[in-house]
Amino acid sequence: MPAALSVVATSGQISLLPHPTVNTVANPAQRELVLTPVANGNGGPVPVSVLVTDEGGLTRERSFQVTIRAVNDAPTFATSGDRSE
């Protein structure tokens, strides 16, 4: 059985990309990072760091960059009131 691991992920720009969520998956030796940008957010690159600590206190940290791209939203139409011609 693998050693217990603590996994913490942090975002370097929480106004665009809040801190990622770390989920346990079916295999206890694996984790899943869920990165969810703010609504209508775009930009970057945003640095993300992942720190893993084992039960003996040993750590390993890795970082990567994420760029959030704009979504092509469907057009909307807002009426401006009654119009008569």
C-alpha positions as CSV (number, residue, x, y, z in Angstrom):
1,M,0.0,0.0,0.0
2,P,1.4,3.4,-0.9
3,A,2.3,5.9,1.8
4,A,-0.2,8.5,2.8
5,L,0.3,11.7,0.7
6,S,-0.8,15.2,1.3
7,V,-1.3,17.1,-1.9
8,V,-1.8,20.9,-2.0
9,A,-2.2,23.0,-5.2
10,T,-2.1,26.8,-5.3
11,S,-2.7,29.3,-7.9
12,G,-0.5,32.4,-8.4
13,Q,-3.5,34.5,-9.5
14,I,-6.6,33.6,-7.6
15,S,-8.6,36.5,-9.2
16,L,-8.4,34.6,-12.5
17,L,-7.9,31.0,-11.4
18,P,-8.9,30.1,-7.8
19,H,-6.7,27.5,-6.0
20,P,-7.2,24.1,-7.7
21,T,-9.1,21.3,-6.0
22,V,-7.3,18.0,-5.3
23,N,-9.5,14.9,-5.5
24,T,-8.7,11.3,-4.7
25,V,-9.5,8.9,-7.5
26,A,-10.0,5.1,-7.5
27,N,-6.3,4.4,-7.2
28,P,-5.1,5.8,-3.8
29,A,-1.7,6.5,-5.3
30,Q,-3.2,8.9,-7.8
31,R,-4.8,12.4,-7.4
32,E,-6.8,14.5,-9.8
33,L,-6.3,18.3,-10.0
34,V,-9.4,20.3,-11.0
35,L,-8.7,23.8,-12.3
36,T,-11.8,26.0,-12.7
37,P,-11.3,29.6,-13.8
38,V,-13.6,32.4,-12.7
39,A,-16.6,33.0,-14.9
40,N,-15.7,34.9,-18.1
41,G,-12.1,34.9,-17.1
42,N,-9.3,34.8,-19.5
43,G,-5.6,35.6,-19.5
44,G,-2.4,34.3,-18.0
45,P,-0.1,32.7,-17.9
46,V,-1.1,31.8,-14.3
47,P,1.5,29.9,-12.3
48,V,0.2,26.8,-10.5
49,S,2.2,25.0,-7.8
50,V,1.6,21.5,-6.5
51,L,3.2,20.4,-3.2
52,V,3.2,16.8,-2.2
53,T,4.2,15.7,1.3
54,D,4.5,12.1,2.5
55,E,3.9,10.9,6.1
56,G,7.7,11.1,6.8
57,G,7.7,14.8,6.0
58,L,9.5,14.6,2.7
59,T,8.2,17.0,0.1
60,R,8.3,17.6,-3.7
61,E,7.0,20.6,-5.4
62,R,6.3,21.1,-9.1
63,S,5.0,24.2,-10.9
64,F,3.4,24.8,-14.3
65,Q,1.7,27.6,-16.2
66,V,-1.9,27.8,-17.3
67,T,-3.4,30.2,-19.9
68,I,-7.1,30.8,-19.7
69,R,-8.6,31.4,-23.1
70,A,-11.7,33.4,-23.8
71,V,-14.9,31.4,-24.6
72,N,-16.8,32.3,-27.7
73,D,-20.2,33.0,-26.0
74,A,-23.3,32.8,-28.1
75,P,-24.7,36.3,-29.0
76,T,-27.5,37.7,-27.0
77,F,-30.2,40.3,-27.8
78,A,-31.7,42.7,-25.3
79,T,-34.7,44.7,-26.3
80,S,-34.6,48.5,-25.7
81,G,-38.4,48.9,-25.1
82,D,-41.3,49.4,-27.4
83,R,-40.5,50.9,-30.7
84,S,-43.1,52.2,-33.1
85,E,-42.3,53.6,-36.5
